[in-house]
Amino acid sequence: MKKVIHKADTRGHSQYDWLDSYHTFSFDEYFDSDRINFGALRVLNDDKVAPGQGFQTHPHKNMEIISIPLKGHLQHGDSKKNSRIITVGEIQTMSAGTGIFHSEVNASPVEPVEFLTKFGLCERTE
């Protein structure tokens, strides 16, 4: 397997009033034809979300999604009626399979939450 090194300071970046995000692979408005994926891995983002803000309910399909809190408290909810706050030392995994709606929101009204998000393609299950 070919060894690929991408230094942290070469990642894509998105900044909004509620989100500061660094992208290892092409994502949002960042596009680099040499950084589309790594095998099945499509997304590896380093996100910092303002207090009380976050990714409201949105769909995913045919993805394995992993969220790893680095600081703060991340509220996860989904259309399968799962809801939980995860924090440092915990990992949220979700298999989107044929489709799911979910949200990831900062559970704190005063402190930012920082977390890594990884998406990889999964085999479609009907």
Steps between C-alpha positions, in 0.01 A plus 500: 500500500625846408585724795324839490576785739285813516625754753236656728561853369408391144141401585192677369325744733143624545411776743146603590364691799426169677758262344877491452582188297815352345460242222752229414310415181295710256194621694263798508657772282851346521593291195832336420493231230790322675301485825167339421533196726732242647355161409146491640572800726329811357493749787739577784406834649623677811204711616461765767135594561378804694291456817145383432564472125563207268403287207121489508308194378628389160509174300777247436493183295751219438747641751669392819531813716730535800510803731780541754470787752831671582353764732153574633165323465345389170126422482414234241145419395360298211184381328528162674421684826856475631616798704813539707757752610855379438818652637877449509586130526184389319441425132169517313463258210203494267427284200286694253437197275183560298453843656468687827450856621718626783627810675816592688469805720713659769327406826657790691345847504838658592798295376595392146514131412787364292479164325627291212250366248583213268274368222572191300298325235326181600343228293138575430256280686143485372 
